[in-house]
Amino acid sequence: MADLPARVLFGAAYYHEYRPPYGTEQAEEQLKTDLDLMAEAHFTVIRVGESVWSTWEPENGTFDLDWLQPVLDGARERGISVILGTPTYAVPPWLARQYPEICGERATGQRIGWGARQEVDYTHPAFLFHAERVIRRILDRYARHPAVIGFQVDNEPGLELFHNHGVFQRFTDHLRHKYGDVETLNREWGLVYWSHRLTTWADLWAPDGNTQPQYDVAWREFQARQTTEFIAWQAGITREYALPEQFVTTCVSYPRPGVEDHELNAVLDIAAGNPYYAMQDALLLPDERETEHNKTTGPWSISQIADRMYSSRQAPFLVTETNAATISGPWDNRPAYDGQWRQAAWMLVARGARMIEYWHWHTLHFGTETYVGGILPHSGRPGRVYDELARLGGEFETAGPLVAGIEPDADITMVYSTPSKWLMQKYPPLANRNGEPDPAAYHGIFDPFYRGAFEAGRQIRVAHARQLHDPRGEVPGPSPEEAVRHHPVLVVPALYVTDDDTLDWLAAYAHAGGHLVLGPRTGYADHEARARQEPAPGRLTTAAGVQYEEFSNLMRDVPLRAVPGSPLELPEQATATRWVDGLTVLDADVLAAYDHPHFGRWPAVTTRRHGTGRVTCVGTVPGRDLARALAAWLAPAPSSDWQNLPPSVTATTGNSPDGRRVHVVHNWSWDSTQVTAPTALSDVLDGTSARAGRALRLGAWDVRIFVTADDGTPSP
């Protein structure tokens, strides 16, 4: 794949086919008006075509391909590039009517009702035949149009877990090839339990009523593989038509149940995702609210979803959709305050985004998303959103190649486990405050560590466990020694489903000089989600110098007390939340203890030298004060020089592709403030310079972008 343009791409999804008036001379004038407004707002890219299969092919075998030509031609005339989408996620009614067997089933024999999207079993041969035909007709017509720089295959795949007969039969075949015979499966899954032993493969039950965790892990992994294979199939077709300089991607919605994002993106040229976030007061700092696990809420969570997107390929990524205005149902209308669009976009760019594309250009007048706000309101007249984003487009143009493809700094690397997340969705170790199981338990453990590091001013890299070490040998990973150089601190919370080789690799990483931090549930189960037979954390007990066999949920937060001589500076308000591992010290130093008549018998945080590195165990879900203190201790010399910032200010740093240091400084508040330049800086947007120690002003909801200058003068 050739390099992307040497600036941050900027634009929106554009659906001229949705834009009234329809099919008239006025529509042509509207297209010209739209494209002119885009050019005036410094748009460099639009995404088209992915949502309207029934427009491309209104009847079986009858195609209408001409309607997009004026859009592509008009974009080309104005210097706007185009990402062309394949329409396979939005299936026409005639296809479901003529081939009802393609309808997806959420439960065995129970078809999904038609009228939404992604209701189709995309592994069915009848669907694949028609999908390939429409893809080839579109690409044959438009792939080499000079405006087209890349392709998005499908859209937000993995929405459903399909229970169709063919899918289940392929799942059975997959198990047969993996395990060889039913006796091996019986043994590996523990099917003696509740009389689940199989005599023949025909005995395997459908997943609908399954309560066997080992089955569930295999089923979720299989579903994700189906999604990856479907996207790889489309990408293969697309590459037959694509030019060498054109890229192939899809847009990932990271919460989708049928997606393993790093495997999916491995078959594509560049990762792309759709981060949506709560606006208005949800972005205030300081922020005393509890984490909302079902929403991207708060500046820390925008940073986290960007780091998740970067982790998909450990490389810069595209934002294919993000908030233009309100992004929820008609009962939740909270468009951004002035300045918040700039803030969110620059946070995404600072963490590696090479494109910011909004959903979408004009607010729809019909359909489910009537009140999902576009850049233009229902009147179609440019207003506050347009003006704010036009300013942002001008900033990306001014910043140019300096900020296109930043490699973000990382003081701490956090290890992510999608299989563990899948398991915890159905068998969560944590409860909600009402005592009900918390299906977001994985992030209930992962997020406090991330948020604490963010609030401590440390920057985070996210890495999938299989990117570090893949026991199957499919993904080449670094040696423990190489990992120490790139990831001096590895925080591993909730790595519940994991194999022996990965645990041994983690121990070797610490022995080679890394600082390994083990959070709750890590190492407790094996690759089949079977509880290990030795004390937790399994094969890491010797390296960690602790073990445990008892654990408890916490119904309320428990205060912690400092241990004399501990290098961990424990705040007075430090607490343990939601969980306690009953750590027994074998050969480790205690850093913090529970201030509780029962739990006080166990340490909350321990550490031990291992080889030339260290293993630290955190036996609880850290409260915010503890999480911040841990991050400050783990990374005492952060990569960012910005220190002692006001509570409303964050500083994100990284390297430009040409090696220059970029600093993105936010003020997430209504109150203006000032910070002190830690080094000689040049303002990327206005060209002013500042020597080290000079006060720099930030207005309300402001963001400033600097580049390090040798002597305080503007960089060339």
Helices and strands as residue ranges (DSSP letters): E 9-13, G 16-18, H 25-40, E 45-48, H 53-56, G 66-68, H 69-77, E 81-85, H 93-98, G 100-102, E 105-107, E 110-111, H 125-142, E 148-152, H 165-179, H 182-189, G 193-195, G 201-203, G 207-209, H 213-241, E 247-249, H 261-265, E 272-273, G 280-283, H 299-313, E 317-319, H 340-350, E 353-358, H 384-399, G 400-403, E 407-408, E 412-416, H 418-426, H 441-455, E 460-464, H 465-468, H 480-486, E 489-492, H 500-511, E 515-518, G 538-540, H 541-544, E 546-547, E 551-553, E 558-562, E 575-581, E 584-585, E 589-594, G 599-601, E 603-610, E 613-618, E 620-622, H 624-634, E 649-655, E 661-667, E 673-676, E 681-683, E 689-690, E 695-698, E 702-708
